[in-house]
Amino acid sequence: MRRSNFLRIKRRIKKVYKKGTINYADATAILSYYGWIKHCDSSKFNEKYLRPYISLKKCKGVVRNETKNIQRYKARKKIQYRKR
């Protein structure tokens, strides 16, 4: 993996950690970056920069809840259109 990619990932992790909360955009980005890290030879990066600062379980929970809300919203919209 390129150095620029590592720097981008590191900066995003630091930003989310300082903010204290994880929103949907940050959670999806971090999970995507985790996929990159997992499939290349960078386990040390994972141990040093990702795991101590970000909980992947929380990121997955944020994405799961947001996806449920979006699906419910779309389902409600379909029901409303059918009533008319």
Phi, psi and omega in degrees: 000146184285156180297321180297324178294317178299317180296318179298316179296315181298319179294320180295318179298316180297319180298314181293321180296317180292324181293324177092338178237156181245121175264177186298316182296317179294319181297316180293322179296315182294320178294324176295314178297323178298323176298319177298313183296320183294326186263007172235174185276077183215044181293328178295321178298317179301314181291324186274321189247333185264302187301318182292338189252328186234134175267117179293331178296318178294320179298316180295324177295319179298314180295318181298312182294319180295321179295319177299316180297319179296316180296320178296319180298315179295322179295319178296320179298319179295319180295318181296320180292328182288329182292330183287000000 
